[in-house]
Amino acid sequence: MLNQLKLWAKKLKKQLFILYLAYKDERVSWYTKVFTACVVAYAFSPIDLIPDFIPVLGYIDDIIIVPLGIMLALKMLPKNVIEDCTIKVEELIQNEKPKNWVAGSIIIIVWLLIFMWSCFIVFKFLN
């Protein structure tokens, strides 16, 4: 059972990287790019629709929403784009781990903005 979960998680991670590369491909329509970018951003973001600290419900997005989004995005992509991106992902995984400093920076900036906004609201409320 544990091995099956590990294989499933590995497959999802690979599919996310395929979606990430497909999002940049010019053969993909704009609406598919938007949907794919949203799925990848949501999957890699530490911000969840339902916070993980809520018992049971907190993991629903990780177990249901993310895989469902991946599945839908893969169905929207042309087969030849998926095949090309799969080859690229295999090479990336063998050579090195892919890094995306831009996405990480955006997530940090969003968290900083939320923190600053929260501080502003608290200070405004106290005064």
HELIX and SHEET records of a PDB file:
HELIX    1   1 LEU A    2  TYR A   23  1                                  22    
HELIX    2   2 TRP A   30  PHE A   44  1                                  15    
HELIX    3   3 LEU A   57  TYR A   59  5                                   3    
HELIX    4   4 ILE A   60  ILE A   60  1                                   1    
HELIX    5   5 ASP A   61  ILE A   65  3                                   5    
HELIX    6   6 VAL A   66  MET A   76  1                                  11    
HELIX    7   7 LYS A   79  ASN A   95  1                                  17    
HELIX    8   8 TRP A  101  LEU A  126  1                                  26    
END                                                                             
